[in-house]
Structures are given as C-alpha cells and as structure tokens.
Amino acid sequence: MTVTVLAIFETDFRPDQSLGKIMNERLRIAAADLQDIHLQSLQSIGQRNDDLVVYISYNPKYTIRWRVVNDVPEDVENFVAQACGNLGYIHWKTSSINVFKGNE
C-alpha cells in the first residue's frame, strides 16, 4: 500500500505571518513523521497499487487535525485513527470531500 500524508496549509483562519511560517513548518514535519514513522507498517499490507491518502491541517485552536480522503478498508482507517489519536491529533470533520478553496 502506498501511504501519502499531505499537509494542507490553507485553513479557515489566518494566523499572522511569522506564526504562520512556524505553523507550516511544524505541519510539514508532522506530515513527514506520520507518513514515514507512524503509518509505515501500512505499506506492507494490501496490494502494491492500493493507496492511502491522509490530509492534516490545523483547526482554529491550532490543533492538528487529520482526515482520510480516499476509500480504504475500515481496519486501515481505524489504524490511522489510532495512530493520530496517540499523537494528539483530532479527526477532521467536514461536510465536503474537497477541502481546497479553488479559484472562484
């Protein structure tokens, strides 16, 4: 299984520029650690062409939130939930799949 964790820097709120730079770097490191360390064991399950894509971002209280954005088996999503919960991340609940604002 291919595991990809993407840091989403676009948020519902705008921190000041210096804080935003620190937050973005922290989020980039958290995404790399989640993918390479905490979810590494998922790479050995399933078929080689199976994918797991996880988005992480900040909520307005500066807590990291996570969301699986593709269809995966329930046990894989539960594993991600457990790993993220152990790290103190919260589940990212949204009414739409596409969290990007896009060009209007």
C-alpha positions in Angstrom: 0.0 0.0 0.0 1.3 3.5 -0.8 0.9 5.9 2.1 0.8 9.6 1.4 0.3 12.3 4.1 -0.3 15.8 2.8 0.0 18.9 4.9 -2.8 21.3 4.0 -1.7 24.9 4.7 -4.9 26.6 3.7 -7.1 27.0 6.8 -10.3 28.6 7.8 -8.4 31.3 9.7 -5.3 33.4 9.0 -2.5 33.5 11.7 -0.1 36.4 11.4 2.8 35.9 9.0 5.5 34.9 11.5 3.3 32.5 13.3 2.1 31.1 10.0 5.6 30.3 8.9 6.3 28.4 12.2 3.0 26.5 12.0 3.6 25.5 8.4 7.0 24.1 9.2 5.6 22.2 12.2 2.8 20.8 10.0 5.3 19.8 7.3 7.4 17.9 9.8 4.2 16.3 11.4 3.1 15.0 7.9 6.5 13.5 7.2 6.7 11.8 10.6 3.1 10.5 10.3 3.9 9.0 6.8 7.4 7.7 7.4 7.2 6.6 11.1 3.7 6.1 12.4 1.9 4.7 9.3 5.0 2.9 7.9 3.6 -0.5 8.8 0.6 0.1 6.4 3.0 0.0 3.5 3.3 -3.8 3.8 -0.4 -4.6 3.7 -2.8 -4.8 0.8 -1.8 -4.7 -2.8 1.0 -2.6 -4.2 -1.4 -0.4 -6.1 -3.6 0.3 -3.1 -3.4 3.9 -1.8 -4.0 5.7 1.5 -4.1 9.5 1.4 -4.3 11.4 4.6 -4.7 15.2 4.9 -3.5 17.0 8.0 -4.2 20.7 8.8 -4.8 23.0 11.7 -8.2 23.8 13.3 -8.9 27.3 14.6 -7.4 26.3 18.0 -4.1 25.4 16.4 -4.6 21.6 17.0 -3.6 19.3 14.2 -6.5 17.5 12.6 -6.4 14.6 10.2 -8.7 13.1 7.5 -8.5 10.1 5.3 -9.6 11.3 1.9 -9.9 8.2 -0.2 -11.7 4.9 0.1 -9.8 2.4 2.3 -10.9 -0.6 4.3 -12.3 0.1 7.7 -9.4 -1.5 9.5 -6.9 0.8 7.7 -8.9 3.9 8.7 -9.1 2.6 12.3 -5.3 2.2 12.3 -4.9 5.8 11.1 -7.4 6.9 13.8 -5.4 5.1 16.5 -2.0 6.5 15.3 -3.3 10.0 15.0 -5.1 9.8 18.3 -1.9 8.7 20.0 -0.2 11.8 18.6 -3.0 14.0 20.0 -4.5 14.8 16.6 -8.2 15.2 16.2 -10.5 13.9 13.5 -11.2 16.4 10.8 -14.9 16.5 10.2 -16.1 18.4 7.1 -19.2 18.2 5.0 -17.4 18.0 1.7 -14.6 15.9 0.4 -12.7 18.7 -1.4 -11.1 21.0 1.3 -9.4 23.2 -1.2 -11.0 26.6 -1.8 -10.1 26.7 -5.5 -10.5 29.6 -7.9 -13.8 31.2 -7.9 
